[in-house]
Amino acid sequence: MMETHDSALPDFVATHEVLRDEVAARRAPWSGIVREGEFLTIVDLFGNQAVDCLIYDAEDTVIRYSAPDTIAAQGNIYLVKGSVLRAGTGDALMTLRHDEVGRHDTIGGACSKESNSLRYGQHTVHQHACVENFLAEGARWGLGKRDLVSNINWYMNVPVEPDGVLGIVDGISAAGLSLTLRADRDVLVLVSNCPQINNPCNGFDPTPVRLIVSREP
């Protein structure tokens, strides 16, 4: 479910021309083409909401976001202001131009029915998950299961302990905080507004997020 949003724009894009301004419902997917030089802003409307994300070249989806290449190029497992999201070819897809949170996850992956049942018990296998969102939304663009790769988790807090153990803990975002990506080429962006209710990544209560595509006047 998509609905438009008529409240004030985040400061970073307040002077931009708005091309799309929509709200992705809790647990829902979203997708869109963001042209080179345009911006995608994601607003965490209620706070502590993970937003799973995949990025593809709009003309050749074989060129797609690569977590290993992005991490290696920047020498950091977290995405921060200035991070360049790279494809397996090394090409830049999008750049994180503005960020009000501080860091975002690249290694936690997307929840699925299989991982839910393994981690939280067989009774969770029926629960909707990010992989299902990606498959449903990706199908609209001719993408299938083999096109899913390791994703970005905007707003998700995944600390790495000294012994290498990963945690999924309460988020460091808050209501109304936003991030803005600039497209470095024409890209297709898939989003799963994470439906996870078994760990703290969404505060155990998924909420809507706002997505704004804009360009400088």
C-alpha positions as CSV (number, residue, x, y, z in Angstrom):
1,M,0.0,0.0,0.0
2,M,1.3,3.4,-1.0
3,E,0.0,6.8,0.0
4,T,1.2,10.3,-0.6
5,H,2.7,12.4,2.2
6,D,2.0,16.1,2.5
7,S,4.1,17.2,5.5
8,A,7.3,19.3,5.2
9,L,10.3,17.9,3.4
10,P,13.5,17.1,5.3
11,D,15.9,20.0,5.3
12,F,18.4,18.5,2.9
13,V,15.9,18.2,0.1
14,A,13.6,21.1,1.1
15,T,14.5,23.1,-1.9
16,H,14.3,20.2,-4.4
17,E,11.7,19.5,-7.0
18,V,9.7,16.5,-5.7
19,L,9.1,13.7,-8.2
20,R,7.6,11.1,-5.8
21,D,6.6,11.4,-2.2
22,E,5.1,8.2,-0.8
23,V,4.6,6.2,2.4
24,A,5.4,2.5,2.4
25,A,3.0,0.8,4.8
26,R,4.4,-1.2,7.7
27,R,5.8,-4.6,6.4
28,A,5.3,-3.5,2.7
29,P,7.7,-3.3,-0.2
30,W,8.4,-0.3,-2.5
31,S,10.4,0.2,-5.7
32,G,11.3,2.8,-8.2
33,I,13.7,4.1,-10.8
34,V,16.0,6.9,-9.5
35,R,17.7,8.7,-12.4
36,E,21.4,9.8,-12.4
37,G,21.7,13.0,-10.3
38,E,18.3,12.5,-8.6
39,F,18.0,11.8,-4.8
40,L,16.2,9.2,-2.8
41,T,15.3,10.2,0.8
42,I,14.1,7.7,3.3
43,V,12.4,9.0,6.5
44,D,12.1,6.9,9.6
45,L,8.7,8.3,10.5
46,F,8.2,6.7,13.9
47,G,11.8,5.6,14.8
48,N,13.6,2.3,15.1
49,Q,12.4,0.9,11.8
50,A,14.8,-1.2,9.6
51,V,14.5,-0.6,5.9
52,D,16.1,-3.4,3.8
53,C,17.3,-2.2,0.4
54,L,18.7,-3.6,-2.9
55,I,20.0,-1.5,-5.8
56,Y,20.4,-2.4,-9.5
57,D,21.6,-0.6,-12.6
58,A,18.3,0.3,-14.2
59,E,19.3,-0.8,-17.7
60,D,21.4,-3.9,-16.8
61,T,20.3,-5.5,-13.5
62,V,23.3,-7.8,-13.6
63,I,25.1,-4.8,-12.4
64,R,23.9,-4.6,-8.8
65,Y,24.9,-3.6,-5.3
66,S,27.7,-5.7,-3.8
67,A,28.2,-5.6,-0.1
68,P,31.8,-7.1,-0.3
69,D,32.9,-4.5,-2.9
70,T,31.3,-1.6,-1.0
71,I,32.9,-2.7,2.3
72,A,36.3,-3.3,0.7
73,A,36.4,0.0,-1.1
74,Q,35.6,2.1,2.0
75,G,37.3,-0.1,4.6
76,N,34.2,0.0,6.9
77,I,31.4,-2.5,7.4
78,Y,29.0,0.4,8.2
79,L,27.5,2.9,5.8
80,V,28.1,6.5,6.9
81,K,27.7,9.9,5.2
82,G,29.9,9.8,2.1
83,S,29.7,6.1,1.6
84,V,29.6,5.0,-2.0
85,L,27.4,2.0,-2.8
86,R,29.2,-0.1,-5.4
87,A,28.4,-2.9,-7.8
88,G,30.5,-6.0,-8.2
89,T,32.2,-4.2,-11.1
90,G,33.4,-1.5,-8.7
91,D,31.1,1.1,-10.3
92,A,29.3,3.6,-8.1
93,L,25.5,3.1,-7.9
94,M,24.5,5.6,-5.3
95,T,26.2,7.8,-2.7
96,L,25.0,8.5,0.9
97,R,24.9,12.3,0.7
98,H,23.1,13.1,3.9
99,D,22.5,11.1,7.1
100,E,21.0,12.0,10.4
101,V,21.6,8.6,12.1
102,G,25.3,7.9,12.0
103,R,25.7,4.4,10.6
104,H,23.8,1.7,8.8
105,D,24.2,-2.1,8.5
106,T,25.7,-4.0,5.5
107,I,26.0,-7.5,7.0
108,G,22.8,-8.4,8.8
109,G,21.0,-9.7,5.7
110,A,17.3,-9.9,5.1
111,C,14.9,-11.9,7.2
112,S,13.1,-14.9,5.5
113,K,10.6,-17.5,6.5
114,E,13.5,-20.0,6.6
115,S,15.7,-17.9,8.9
116,N,12.8,-16.9,11.1
117,S,11.9,-20.6,11.7
118,L,15.6,-21.4,12.4
119,R,16.2,-18.6,14.8
120,Y,12.9,-18.1,16.5
121,G,11.1,-21.4,16.1
122,Q,8.9,-23.3,13.6
123,H,5.8,-21.3,14.7
124,T,7.2,-18.2,12.9
125,V,7.5,-19.9,9.5
126,H,4.2,-18.4,8.3
127,Q,5.3,-14.8,9.1
128,H,5.9,-12.5,6.2
129,A,9.5,-11.5,5.7
130,C,11.8,-9.3,3.7
131,V,12.8,-12.0,1.2
132,E,9.1,-12.4,0.3
133,N,8.8,-8.6,-0.1
134,F,11.9,-8.5,-2.4
135,L,10.6,-11.4,-4.5
136,A,7.1,-9.9,-4.9
137,E,8.4,-6.4,-5.7
138,G,11.3,-7.6,-7.9
139,A,8.9,-9.6,-10.0
140,R,7.4,-6.4,-11.2
141,W,10.8,-5.6,-12.8
142,G,11.6,-9.1,-14.1
143,L,13.8,-10.1,-11.2
144,G,13.7,-13.4,-9.4
145,K,15.3,-15.3,-6.6
146,R,18.7,-15.6,-8.3
147,D,18.8,-11.8,-8.5
148,L,18.7,-11.4,-4.7
149,V,22.0,-10.5,-3.1
150,S,23.2,-9.3,0.3
151,N,21.3,-6.2,1.1
152,I,21.6,-2.9,2.9
153,N,19.7,-2.5,6.2
154,W,19.1,1.2,6.6
155,Y,18.6,2.2,10.3
156,M,19.4,-1.3,11.5
157,N,21.9,-1.5,14.4
158,V,24.1,-4.6,14.1
159,P,27.2,-4.2,16.3
160,V,30.1,-6.6,16.0
161,E,31.5,-7.8,19.3
162,P,35.3,-8.2,19.8
163,D,34.9,-12.0,19.4
164,G,33.2,-11.5,16.0
165,V,29.7,-12.2,17.2
166,L,27.0,-10.1,15.5
167,G,24.1,-8.6,17.5
168,I,20.7,-7.3,16.4
169,V,19.8,-4.7,19.0
170,D,17.7,-1.6,19.5
171,G,18.1,0.9,16.7
172,I,19.9,4.2,17.1
173,S,17.4,6.1,14.9
174,A,14.5,8.2,16.1
175,A,11.2,9.5,14.8
176,G,11.6,11.8,11.8
177,L,15.3,11.1,11.1
178,S,16.2,10.7,7.5
179,L,19.0,9.8,5.0
180,T,19.4,10.9,1.4
181,L,21.1,9.0,-1.4
182,R,22.2,10.5,-4.7
183,A,22.0,8.2,-7.8
184,D,25.4,8.1,-9.6
185,R,23.7,6.4,-12.6
186,D,20.2,5.4,-13.4
187,V,19.3,2.8,-10.7
188,L,16.4,0.6,-9.7
189,V,15.8,0.6,-6.0
190,L,13.9,-2.2,-4.2
191,V,12.9,-1.6,-0.6
192,S,11.4,-3.9,2.0
193,N,10.0,-2.0,4.9
194,C,11.0,-4.8,7.3
195,P,8.2,-6.9,8.8
196,Q,10.4,-8.6,11.5
197,I,8.7,-8.8,14.9
198,N,11.0,-11.4,16.6
199,N,14.0,-9.1,17.3
200,P,14.6,-5.5,18.2
201,C,15.4,-4.2,14.7
202,N,11.9,-2.7,14.4
203,G,11.3,-2.3,18.1
204,F,9.0,-5.4,17.8
205,D,6.4,-3.2,16.1
206,P,7.0,-2.4,12.3
207,T,6.0,1.1,11.3
208,P,5.6,3.0,8.0
209,V,8.4,4.9,6.3
210,R,8.4,7.8,3.8
211,L,10.2,7.7,0.5
212,I,10.9,10.8,-1.5
213,V,12.5,11.0,-5.0
214,S,13.6,14.5,-5.8
215,R,16.0,16.5,-8.0
216,E,17.8,19.8,-7.6
217,P,16.0,22.7,-9.3
